[in-house]
Amino acid sequence: MTQRRAGGVRVGVLLAPIRLRAVWLCHGHTLAASVEAMTDTVSPQEADAATEKLLGQWRSDLASWAIPDEILGQADESPWTHPVSMFTVDDEIADSNSHARARDAVPTGGSVLDVGSGGGRAAMALVPPAGSLVAVDHQQEMLDAFADAATRRGVRARLVLGDWPDVADDTPECDVVVCHHVAYNVADIAPFLRALDDHAARRVVLELPMHHPMSNMNPLWKKFWDLDRPTRPTAHDLEAIALALGFDAHLEVWQDETWGRRVTLPDAERVRFARIRLCLSADRDAEVAAALIAQADAQPREVATLWWDV
Ligand SMILES: C[S@@+](CC[C@H](N)C(=O)[O-])C[C@H]1O[C@@H](n2cnc3c(N)ncnc32)[C@H](O)[C@@H]1O
């Protein structure tokens, strides 16, 4: 494990115009307004403006997921928490496209930084070849679960408590940086991605569902609150941002057959978590259970691996 080097994006300014053109071609729907202003040559100022537009769209799309105050006011518990029991790691971790992409870049005995680590699914799947791990999470209970999983595997782990990228200066650079199922939490996504890139010696691998992780509950919001929920942003939007920031990003989309079944939770716990997410009180558990059964909450989900070499 080496100490992090100074500096931010290495190629952003130089490559931004070229990359933006590629993004426009792939995501005309996302950048329709910007395309009007596009000419054969895009000045650095125009490229910066288009990047800002993408970042602003990401921020406002995420803001649109806010729960109306009149519903939130009726909730007994915060619907936005991440329960630790949903993110613990078994001894066996099903392999996935994201794990394989990351593993390809980890040298034998190499180091992995897991940002928004939870219990460590993204990092533990890389042991071996990884010989040392760093976890960053803003929940101490998640770091405790990470430490347990590392001990069970006999691998060294360093834990950093706090918000990424605020704690980036206290975090060492590693061969590979992984960041699974965090991006939709992050409104200010540019410094977040730049700090991931800045801490990787070889590769950055993010995993995120194609649509917001709460999207599967949209029909339930309609059923219980008659509320229409958003459909943006998507993983394509994050890919466009990564390209605009100058990263040589690739997006791979695949079906995660294990979604909703990665940890074995008693049915009552699943119902309770869903009910809390929906801002409903405990006396609605039976209704939530019936709705979940009707909808089959543990269906395979379309998931994206977004990765780049540094
Ligand atoms: C949905 S869980 C995913 C956990 C794990 N990466 C996985 O895939 O199983 C998101 C995790 O990221 C943490 N988190 C979210 N935003 C963060 C931030 N800005 N800095 C540090 N941790 C964050 C949460 O505490 C939680 O443990």
PDBQT file of the ligand as one rigid body, heavy atoms in Angstrom, charges set to zero:
ROOT
HETATM    1  C1  LIG A 401     -25.923   0.534   0.101  1.00  0.00    +0.000 C 
HETATM    2  S1  LIG A 401     -24.590   0.349   1.217  1.00  0.00    +0.000 S 
HETATM    3  C2  LIG A 401     -23.447  -0.618   0.233  1.00  0.00    +0.000 C 
HETATM    4  C3  LIG A 401     -22.410  -1.319   1.069  1.00  0.00    +0.000 C 
HETATM    5  C4  LIG A 401     -21.395  -2.151   0.267  1.00  0.00    +0.000 C 
HETATM    6  N1  LIG A 401     -20.578  -1.316  -0.599  1.00  0.00    +0.000 N 
HETATM    7  C5  LIG A 401     -22.099  -3.235  -0.511  1.00  0.00    +0.000 C 
HETATM    8  O1  LIG A 401     -22.167  -3.137  -1.747  1.00  0.00    +0.000 OA
HETATM    9  O2  LIG A 401     -22.588  -4.186   0.105  1.00  0.00    +0.000 OA
HETATM   10  C6  LIG A 401     -23.867   1.963   1.169  1.00  0.00    +0.000 C 
HETATM   11  C7  LIG A 401     -22.767   2.159   2.204  1.00  0.00    +0.000 C 
HETATM   12  O3  LIG A 401     -22.079   3.358   1.920  1.00  0.00    +0.000 OA
HETATM   13  C8  LIG A 401     -21.945   4.130   3.107  1.00  0.00    +0.000 C 
HETATM   14  N2  LIG A 401     -21.871   5.510   2.606  1.00  0.00    +0.000 N 
HETATM   15  C9  LIG A 401     -22.779   6.166   1.853  1.00  0.00    +0.000 A 
HETATM   16  N3  LIG A 401     -22.319   7.366   1.492  1.00  0.00    +0.000 NA
HETATM   17  C10 LIG A 401     -21.057   7.486   2.006  1.00  0.00    +0.000 A 
HETATM   18  C11 LIG A 401     -20.042   8.498   1.966  1.00  0.00    +0.000 A 
HETATM   19  N4  LIG A 401     -20.210   9.623   1.289  1.00  0.00    +0.000 N 
HETATM   20  N5  LIG A 401     -18.895   8.264   2.631  1.00  0.00    +0.000 NA
HETATM   21  C12 LIG A 401     -18.707   7.112   3.309  1.00  0.00    +0.000 A 
HETATM   22  N6  LIG A 401     -19.620   6.126   3.377  1.00  0.00    +0.000 NA
HETATM   23  C13 LIG A 401     -20.780   6.303   2.727  1.00  0.00    +0.000 A 
HETATM   24  C14 LIG A 401     -23.129   3.735   3.959  1.00  0.00    +0.000 C 
HETATM   25  O4  LIG A 401     -22.873   3.919   5.341  1.00  0.00    +0.000 OA
HETATM   26  C15 LIG A 401     -23.280   2.258   3.628  1.00  0.00    +0.000 C 
HETATM   27  O5  LIG A 401     -22.477   1.443   4.456  1.00  0.00    +0.000 OA
ENDROOT
TORSDOF 0
